[in-house]
């Protein structure tokens, strides 16, 4: 099914800035717009990477929170979110009320023992499934594992992403994206 016409992709003024980097990951096929398909393929990848079935309650939760997040991001309902629409939309309030739930549900998929933390292998698996480069997952994990116990908690993970996306600075974000 062809996507509806959208405005041409506008290159971010700073392609290395947090929002541009996150948007590039959301645009999984690299065509310049983040489509509904781009957004949901990330959930499918995380499901496959974690070996969870379609009937798994955590997969259902990831899909449900993904639906809510996509509906908020694609406010005009055209099936795509341009870079400018993303920049105009994302902020701390949207992260707190929309994004953190979708990202938390994806975190939960990778947390195979459901203890609220990921080890290095789980973290790397999740980040790669979501479209992050493999070569910097160790640096991101190390930046988040402040106490050196070999685990990254759900709340510190979400807080680091929030800080990065909202411009508050995040060592994990700088390392990961």
Steps between C-alpha positions, in 0.01 A plus 500: 500500500656833402547760768311827469686795354712677756712806486855436384741395770671799652850440621541591865713807563710282731487136384697397809254661741292280729169538318658439159675188625188358663293580192751320278447187710121536475533520120601134472497489119689828460254660259488829689172450686409283794197300393266287705677198353840638608371548852344156539781307335707591806251318724503201265880491508504513879243221513704280265829580674357399836327189365160602631183375332206705378297386802757622754344767727817710476471504120136604531603779740775618263254511212234680704740767628643525149151566362444777754841653428454486124152655524649789698795547265294476180243754611375570147453126437678489165717200593829688500686735727746734332809622679341841550186342645718302740699807608180697551346215700767355728571663834522406869122486541459267202781281629345482847147432377556298184851388410613362833219245498579376150874486573438337837291227336787429260741489793271245666517276192878474540485454878457123479498441877275805562720635778494859372857499369692395191842343491742595222377228262132590550574871461696442180231274359232762567695791359589313182137389456397865528745606229801625693845418370666197658841660527404745773269294721784421742582868547132580560465215748812609688369858514178377659652241733624764742552263791676238288272213603453386141132600488298795373169570673183592317469842662859604432463383140185707448643801683810497280293489181276777630799717583647443155182567303406810700848649480594463865809295411544128544826305500315192375335698224825655390660154491207317345363727236 
